[in-house]
């Protein structure tokens, strides 16, 4: 516990290393472990997970806007990085970590406060002993593609 009474995210991550990736992601999904602070900061949440797949949701609002009047691309990129990374994480053994080496994002449609709830699904394409790749898609409630991406992760 941090000195201000909040949960220390570094302590939570250390506890997570004692669990398999699926157990750790499942504990966050089930509320036994807190979501990482980035999720609260940006307003997204993990809503589904299974081996090789993770799904996040959020409702974009004006607080996410850039200077040109739409949701900042960094929101979509962070959501994709989170979903794809968590999808990889679900396949890791206890004590194993990963890091994103590369993330590529394609923006297909603008996201605005009027878009409503958006969903981001990450799916593992390949998991080797040192490298994993995944893809992700962000869609609106009608299933329209808003953005998509790929990642390469280093398994440590």
URQUITA-V297680 format. One record per residue. N is the residue number from 1. OMEGA is omega in whole degrees, -180 to 180 (none if undefined). Layout:
# URQUITA-V297680
N|OMEGA  N|OMEGA
This chain:
# URQUITA-V297680
1|177  2|-177  3|179  4|178  5|179  6|178  7|178  8|-177  9|177  10|176  11|179  12|179  13|178  14|177  15|180  16|179  17|178  18|-178  19|170  20|179  21|180  22|178  23|-179  24|179  25|177  26|178  27|175  28|180  29|-179  30|179  31|178  32|173  33|-179  34|173  35|178  36|-177  37|-179  38|-180  39|178  40|-179  41|-175  42|176  43|176  44|-180  45|175  46|-178  47|179  48|173  49|173  50|-178  51|178  52|-176  53|175  54|-178  55|176  56|174  57|172  58|172  59|-180  60|180  61|-179  62|177  63|179  64|-174  65|172  66|-178  67|-178  68|171  69|174  70|180  71|-179  72|179  73|178  74|176  75|179  76|-180  77|179  78|178  79|177  80|180  81|-180  82|-178  83|-179  84|179  85|179  86|176  87|176  88|-177  89|-179  90|-178  91|-176  92|175  93|177  94|178  95|-178  96|178  97|174  98|173  99|176  100|176  101|-176  102|174  103|177  104|-178  105|174  106|178  107|-175  108|179  109|177  110|173  111|179  112|176  113|179  114|-178  115|-178  116|-178  117|175  118|180  119|178  120|-180  121|175  122|-179  123|178  124|175  125|-178  126|171  127|174  128|-179  129|-179  130|-176  131|172  132|175  133|180  134|175  135|179  136|179  137|173  138|-180  139|175  140|-176  141|177  142|180  143|179  144|179  145|179  146|179  147|175  148|-178  149|176  150|177  151|168  152|-179  153|173  154|178  155|-176  156|none
